[in-house]
Amino acid sequence: MDEPKTDGGSQPIALAQEPANPVLASIKQFVILLDKTAKSRRTYGATNSVAQKFLQQQFEILTDHLGHYSKLACSCNGPHRSPATRT
């Protein structure tokens, strides 16, 4: 089957896909919301309802993540090794 082409005949850019790793997807969701929270607090102030909503969502996502995975970390390239044990 032929690959889809653009009008110019080139290959289209692949759309961003969700990570296959559920831990990584959860961390990505938290980091995106962390960015939104920081921007809204900086723009509107900490007492603004939008900033407070983002902060509440951030708390809920972090609580849910820690309930499932117990830490906010992802070993994407294998287990972490201390510098002394690396070869």
C-alpha positions as CSV (number, residue, x, y, z in Angstrom):
1,M,0.0,0.0,0.0
2,D,1.3,3.4,-0.9
3,E,2.2,5.9,1.8
4,P,0.1,9.1,1.8
5,K,1.7,12.1,0.0
6,T,1.2,15.8,0.3
7,D,0.2,17.9,-2.8
8,G,3.9,18.4,-3.5
9,G,4.6,14.7,-3.4
10,S,6.6,14.7,-0.2
11,Q,5.9,12.6,2.8
12,P,3.7,14.4,5.4
13,I,5.1,15.2,8.8
14,A,4.0,12.6,11.4
15,L,1.5,13.9,13.9
16,A,2.7,13.9,17.5
17,Q,1.7,10.7,19.2
18,E,1.1,9.9,22.8
19,P,4.0,8.0,24.4
20,A,3.4,4.2,24.5
21,N,4.7,4.2,28.1
22,P,1.8,5.0,30.4
23,V,4.2,6.4,33.1
24,L,5.7,8.7,30.5
25,A,2.2,9.8,29.3
26,S,1.2,10.6,32.9
27,I,4.4,12.6,33.5
28,K,3.9,14.4,30.2
29,Q,0.4,15.4,31.2
30,F,1.6,16.7,34.6
31,V,4.4,18.8,33.0
32,I,2.1,20.3,30.4
33,L,-0.3,21.3,33.2
34,L,2.6,22.6,35.3
35,D,3.5,24.9,32.4
36,K,-0.1,26.1,32.1
37,T,-0.3,26.7,35.8
38,A,2.9,28.7,35.9
39,K,1.8,30.9,33.0
40,S,-1.7,31.5,34.3
41,R,-0.3,32.4,37.8
42,R,2.2,34.8,36.3
43,T,-0.3,36.4,34.0
44,Y,-3.4,36.6,36.2
45,G,-2.1,36.2,39.8
46,A,-2.5,33.4,42.3
47,T,-6.0,34.4,43.4
48,N,-7.5,34.3,39.9
49,S,-10.1,31.5,39.4
50,V,-8.4,30.2,36.3
51,A,-5.0,29.9,38.0
52,Q,-6.6,28.2,41.0
53,K,-8.4,25.8,38.6
54,F,-5.1,24.8,37.0
55,L,-3.5,24.4,40.4
56,Q,-6.3,22.1,41.6
57,Q,-6.0,20.0,38.4
58,Q,-2.3,19.8,38.8
59,F,-2.7,18.5,42.4
60,E,-5.3,15.9,41.2
61,I,-3.0,14.7,38.4
62,L,0.0,14.5,40.6
63,T,-2.0,12.7,43.3
64,D,-3.4,10.2,40.8
65,H,0.0,9.6,39.3
66,L,1.6,9.0,42.7
67,G,-1.2,6.7,43.6
68,H,-0.5,4.6,40.5
69,Y,3.3,4.8,40.2
70,S,4.5,5.9,43.7
71,K,7.1,8.4,42.2
72,L,7.3,11.1,39.6
73,A,10.0,9.5,37.4
74,C,10.4,7.5,34.3
75,S,13.2,5.2,33.4
76,C,13.0,5.6,29.6
77,N,16.5,4.3,28.8
78,G,16.6,1.4,31.3
79,P,17.2,1.4,35.0
80,H,19.0,4.3,36.6
81,R,22.6,3.5,37.6
82,S,24.7,5.7,39.9
83,P,27.8,7.2,38.3
84,A,30.0,4.8,40.2
85,T,28.4,1.7,38.7
86,R,28.3,2.9,35.0
87,T,30.6,1.1,32.6
